[in-house]
Amino acid sequence: MEVVRVRVRFLGRRGERAGAWQGRQRSARVKERRRRWAGPSFRAGDPAAEGPVNRCGAARYSGGAGRGSLRAPELSCGSGGYAARPRRCRAGVSSMTELRQRAVREPDAPPEDKGSESEARVDGETASDSESRVEPAPPPAAADDTPEVLNRAFSKLSSRWKNWWVRGILTLAMIAFFFIIIYMGPMVLMMIVLCVQIKCFHEIITIGYNVYHSYDLPWFRTLSWYFLLCVNYFFYGETVTDYFFTLVQREEPLRILSKYHRFISFTLYLIGFCMFVLSLVKKHYRLQFYMFGWTHVTLLIIVTQSHLIIHNLFEGMIWFIVPISCVICNDIMAYMFGFFFGRTPLIKLSPKKTWEGFIGGFFATVLFGLVLSYVMSGYRCFVCPVEFNNDTNSFTVDCEPSDLFRLQEYIIPGVIQSVIGWETVRMYPFQIHSIALSTFASLIGPFGGFFASGFKRAFKIKDFANTIPGHGGIMDRFDCQYLMATFVNVYIASFIRGPNPSKLIQQFLTLRPDQQLHIFNTLKSHLNDKGMLTAAMEDE
């Protein structure tokens, strides 16, 4: 038998060390091999790919004289039919056929490089198993969710004006709904805040689930909703303990739950934490920790800030209504000014936002805040703190208004006097605070919307959901409200709220009798030293 000599020479220079191939570090040798294997297909009977037939009947194949080409193997096996050829010649022909078929089947898949693979493998997880699959596929384009009635009514208008009318009509409907829930009282408002919080959480978690659902990660949605339950139990338990103290102390089960509330909350969280650790799957560790962080950041943004909205509500309805109304007004007026006068783009994250709309919305919001504050400051139902009446088991908003909501006379600065001709002006002190609130709502509040726009662009989606036609999801409407709620809570704690005597008395009543007696004697001695107790007794 003649000896079969097969010579395959690879041409072209060896490149530098290649970058990541789907997350793997490839050497220069692997990169060269991939380029050559991705070359022309070698199919039998293809005159463009086959060369002259050699002695064994195996076709010469070449991809040209450039890089990645293969020269014809020289086989000296004699002539004749396939069956008559020597075994080694038949093996050579079979190898050539297998080589052609593999080149056709896997043009882009280079052979495994065990050295590179071992470098990329860490703790049982390869980069190709997790990192290369993290990139989400763009979701399909959302269908038109505009009601059919509005589509028929505005069918003759251009898309620009049609969108303007649809947004306007639905905005008026949402404002009317806002007035209705305000009329229904504080308890309904708190329930609405809770429902909005749950819907916003659902929209954000759904985005994560839609992106990563193909990985079959166990317990992702279950743990997300479980953590939402734990965090709400903690925050609402704290609220009940603070604002419903007498009711809690009156009922034995509530008193026990209140006493051990934080321990119970932490225990519930630990259960979810252990469930997450047990759900970790090999080759998906990194991705699962991504989703764990996703859930916790969503809880921080949504649940924590919605809880602050309820705290603002207990300070008085005016601290709830004015900030929300300022954000709504700024959103509407910025859209109106941008629609009619917008020419200069404001930020790349939101190409439709313009400087004209931003500046026009600012001045309109400040003016709106002054007028709304003046109107609401004259009603006790808006300015009084929301308190729970133990006798009637209901909320009450009746009190003597503080100095913040009493008309006072202010001297106008001389520069402004020369313009308007007034020396003094009568206004509520709260109106001055409303300027700070409306300024934040119009200058800083929109950055909450820009943050949401960047988030949506990262996942190639237009809206968080299609709950409200023309507006998107609930989160699209509340992206600025949550940031505003945090500012209002910090503003009240820094500039408005002082020591609360009612909470101090509540804590005093929970002490043991000997502790109460000690505090009483200390307070009596302090008042005697200042002469306040003697003066009070003489007045009586």
N, C-alpha and C positions, 0 to 999 in steps of 0.2 A: 504494500500500500504506500502510496506516495504521501508525503507529509503535507498537511494543509497549513499554509502560512497566511495568517490574516493580519494585515497591518492597517490600523486605524489611527490616523494622525490628526490631532486637533490643532487647527490654526488660530491665529489671533493672539494678541498679548493677554496676559493675565491682569485683570483690573485690581484696583485696590480692594480692600476688605469691604464687602457689600453691607448695605444697611439691613434693617429688619425685613424679613420676608414673612408677612403675616405674623409679626411679633417675634420671629426667631432671628438670631444673629447668624448670618451666613458668611462663610469665608469666601475669599476671592475665587477659590476653586469651585465652590458650589454655584456661585453666580455665573461663572463661565459655562459650567455644565448646563445650567438652566437655559442660558441663551442659545446654546447649541441644540438642546432638545426641543426648544420652541421654534426650531427652524422649519424648513419646508417638509411637507408630508411626503413619505416615500411609499407610494402605492404601486403595486404591480400593474403593469400595463400603462403607466403614465409616462408618455414620451418625454415630458419636460423634466421628469425626475430621474428616469432610468438612463443609464449609460449603455455602452456596448456590452453584449453578453460575454461573460468569461467562459473559461473552459468547462466549468461546472454548470453552466446555465444560469448562474446567479447574476443579476443585473448590477452593473456599476451604478452607483447613485452619488450624486453630488448636488450640493446646494449652491453651486457657483464657486467662484474663486475667492469670494470674500470670507469674512469670519464665519465660523460655525459650519463650514462645509466639510464634507467627509469624502476622502478620496476612495477610488474604487479598490476593493480588496482583490488581490491577485490570488486566484485559486488554481492550482495545478492538479486537477483530479482526472484529467482525461475527458473524453467525450462519451457520448452515448446517452441512453435513457437514464431516468432517475433511479430505477431499480438496479441498473447495471453498475452504477457508480459505487465507489468504495464507501464504507460506513462513515469515515471521517468527512468525506465530501458531502454525504447526505446530511451529516450533522452541521456542516458549514452552511448549507442551503437552508436548513431549518432555522439556524440561528439568525440568518439574514432575514428570513420571513418574519420571525418573531420580533426582530428589531424594527422592521417596517411597521408592524401592527402596533407596537408599543408607542412608536413615534406619532402614529395617527390618534391613538386613544388618549395619550397624556402629553399633549404638546407643551403644557405649562407646568407640569409637576416634576421637578427634579428629584433624583433619588435621595433617600434619607441620608443625612450626615450625622452619624451617631455622636461624633464629638461635639458638634454644635448643639444637638438636642440635649445632651447631658448638661451643657452649660446653661441652657434656658430653663431647665427643670429645677424648681425650687419647692421643697416640701411637698412633693407629689402633685404640684400644679404647674402646667406648662403655660407659656405665654399664649400659645395658639388656642388653648382651651378656654381662656378667660379674656385676656386683653383684646385679642383679635376679634372677639365677638361682641365687645361692648358697644361698638359703633351702632347706633340704632338706625334702622331703615326708615326713610321718610314715609310717614303715613299717607294714605290716599287723600286726595283733595276732598274737602268737606262739601257736601251738597248744599244747595240753596235752601235755607231753613225759614225763609220769609213766608208768613201765612199766605195762603192762596188768595184770600180776600184782598190783601194789600197788593199782591202781584197783579191782580186784574185791575185794581183801581189806579195803579201807577204804571201800567204797561206801556203807555205812550211816552213816558218821560225817559230821559237818559239815565244811565246807571248811577251817575253822580247825584242827580236830583232825586232819584228814586230812593237811594240810600239815605239822603238827607230827610225825606219825609218819613221813611220807616223808622229811623232812629228817633226822630222828633215825637212821633205818635207814641212809640213804646216808652220813651222817656217820660212823657206826661202820665202814662198809665202807671209807671213805677212811682212817680211822685205822689199820685193819688193814693196808691197803696201805702206809701210811707205815712201820709197823713192819717189814714185809717188805723194803722197799728199804733200810732201815737195816741189817738183818741181812746184806744182800748186799754191803755194803762201800762204801768211798769212791768207787771207780770207777763203780759203778752209780749212786750218788747224783749224781755230776757229770753223767752222761748224762741222768738224770731232770731235773736242773736245766736242761740244754740243751733238752730236749724241751718242758718247761714254758715256757721262754722263747720258743721258736719258736711254740708254740700261742697264747700271749698276744699276741705280735706279729701273728700272723695274724688274731686276733679284732679288734684295733684297726684294722688296715689294711683289713679287710673292711668295717668300718663306713664308713670314708672312701670306699671304692670303691662301696659301695651307694648312698651319698648322691650321688656325683658321676659315676656310671657313664654317665649319659645324655649327658654332654658329649663322650664319645669321646676323652678325653685320651690321647695316645699314651704308651706306656711307663710308665704310672703304677705298676702292680703290678710290672712287671719291674724298674724302678729301685728300688722299695721293697725287694724281696728281694735285689737286688744290694748295696744299702747294708747290709742286715743281714749278708750274707756278709762284706763288708769289715770291719765293726766286730767281728764274732766272730773273724775271722782276726787282727785286731790284739790283742784282749784275750786270747784263748787262746794266741797266740804269746808274749805277755809271761808268761803263767802257766807255759808249758812251759820258757821260758828261766830263770825263777826257781826252780822246784821240781824240774826235771829236768836240772839243769845238767850233771852228769856224763855222762848219756846223750847230751845234745846235743853235748858236746865229743868224745864217742867216735865219733860218726857224722859223716863229712865233709859230706854234703848238709845235715844238720840244723845243723851248725856254720855253714855259709855262710848258710842262711836266718836263723839267729839273729843273725848279725852285721849283716845288712842288713834286718832284720825291719821296722823302722819306716819305712825308705825304701820298701820294697815295699808296706807298708800304705798309705802316703800316695799312692803311684802308683796303686794300685787305686781309692782314693777319687777321685782326680783324673779317672780315666776315667769314673766314674759322674757326676761333676760336669759334665764336658763333654757327656756324653750328655743330661743334663737340659737344658742350655742349647740344644742342637740340637733338642730336642723341643718347644721353646716354639712355641705356635700363636697367631697374631694373633687378637685379641678374647678370648683366654683367659689372658693373661699373669698377671693378678692371681690367678685361681683356681689356676693351676699353681703359683704361689709359695706359695699357701695349702697345697697338698698337699705341696710340698717341705718346708715347716716342719712339717707334720703328721708326716711320716716321721721327721724328725730328732728331734722331741720324743719320739716313740714309742721311738726307739732310745735316747735318754737315759734314759727312765723304765724301760724293760724290760731292755735288754741290759746297760747299765752296772751296774744294781743286781743283776741276776742274776749278774754276774761277781763282785760283792762277796760273794755267798753262797758261791761256791767258795773265795774267799780265807778266809772264816770257817771253812770246813770244814777247810782245811789247818792252822788253829791248834789244832784238836782237835774231835772229834765233838761234844763237849759245847757248844761255841760255835755249832754248827749246830742241834742238837736242841732245846736249852732255849729259844732265842728263838722258833723256829717253834712249839714246843709251847705257849709262853705266848700267842702270837697265837691259836692254835686254841682254847685253853682260854677266853680272853677272849671269843672269838666265840660259843662254846657257852653259857657262863654268862651273858653279857649277853642272849642270846636266851631262856634259861630264866627269868631274873629278870624280863625284860620281858614274857614270855608270861604268867606267873602273877601278877605284882605290878605290871606297868607301867600307869601312869595319866597321867604327866606327859610330854608330848612334849619331846624333847631338841633337835632341829634340824629346820628345815623341809625341808632337802634329803632327809632320810630320815624321813618321818612316822611310821614304825613304831618308830623308836628312842625309848627313854624314859629319863628320869633314873634310874628304879629299876633298869633293866637296866644302865645305864652304871656306877652306883655298885656294884651287886652284882657285876658282872663284875670290877671293880677289886680288891675284897677277895678274891674267889675266885681271881683270877689270881696275886696276890702270895702267897697261901698255897700254891697249887699250885707256883709257882716254887721256893719254899723246900724243899718236900718232894722235888720232882724233882731239884733240885740236890744234895740230901743223898744221894739214892740213887745218882746217876750219878758223883758225885765219888769214890766208893770203887772204881771200876773203871778200870784203866789204859787199856783199849781206848777209853774215852770221853775221858779227860783228856789223853792224849799227843798231840802234833802228828802229823799224817799226813805221813809222809816216804816217798820212793821209794828202795827198796833196789836198788842197782845189781847186786848179786850175784845176787839172785833175780828181778830185773826185776818187782817187785811192790811194793805199798804196805805199810808197816809202821806199827804204832801202839804200839810197845813202848818204854818209857822209864822213868826214875825220876821219879815225880810231883814237881812243884814244890811250893813252900810254899803255893801257892794252893789245892792239893788235899790238904792235911794238916790233920787235926783240931787245933784250937787252943781254948784256954779264954778266954772273954771275960767281963768283969764287967758285970752287968746294971745299968743306971741305977737309982738309989734309988727313983724314982717307980714304976717297973715292979716293983721288988722287993717293995714293999708290996702289990702286987696279986697276983702269982703266987707269992711266997714263996721264990723262988730268988735266990741271990746271984751265981752264975756259970752259964755255959752253954757246952757244947762244941759247936762247929760248924766247918764248913769256911769259909775266907775267901771261897771262890767263892759261898757262899750270900748273902753281903752284896752281891756284885755281881749276883746273881740278883734282888735286890729292885729294883735300878735297871732291869734288863732287863724285869721283869714290870710295873713302874710305867709304863715307856715303852709297852709293848705294850698296856696297858689304858687309858691316858690320851691318848697321842699317836697310837698306832697306828690307832685308829678313824678319825682324820681322813683317812687314806689311803682308807678306805671312803667317807667323805663326799665326798672329791674325786672318786672314781669315780661316786658317785651323781649329783653335779652334772654330770659329763660325760655320763652316760646321759640325764639329763633334758634336756640341751641338744639331744640328737638324738632325743628322744622314743622311747627304747627302754627296756625293762624290764631286760634282762640283756645282757651282751656276746655271749653265745651260749647254746645249750641243750645243752651237752655233758654236764652233770651234772643230771639231773632234780631239781627242787626247789631247786637251788643256782645255776643259770645256767651261765655259761662258766667256763673255767679262770681267766680274769682276775678274775672275781667272787670267787674264793677267794684270790687272791694279791694283791689290791689293797693289803692291809695288810702282807703279807710283804715286799714290796720295800722299803717304807719302814723296816721293822724291820731288814732286812739292812744298809742304809746306816748306821743308828744303831749296830749291833753292830760294824761295821768301824771306825767312827770311835771308838767306845768302847775297843776293843782297842788301837788305835794311840795313844790318849791316856793310858790308865790301866794297860794290861796289858803290851803288848809293849815290850821293850827292844832294845838292839843284838843282832843275830843273828850269832854268830861263824861259823856255817857259811856264810852268804852272803858274809861278809868273806873267808873262805878261798877260796871259789869265785872271787871277783873277783881275789884275789891270784894264783891259779894261772893266770889268763888274761894276766897281765902278761909283758913280755919278761924274760929272765934278768937283765939289768942293773938293771931296775926292781925285781925281786924282791930282788936283793942290796942295793940301796939301802935298801929298806924294812927288811930284816933288820938291817942295821947301825944304822939309826935306832932300831929297837925295842930292840936290844941295849944301845945307849948309854943309852936311857931307863930300862931296867930296872936297869942298873948304878948310875945316879945315885940311884935310889930304894933301892938295896941289896937288891932282891928277887932278882936273879939270883945274887948271892953267897950269900944265905941258902938258896936252893934247892939250890945246889951243896953246901953244908955238910950239909944234911939228907940228901942222898944218900950 
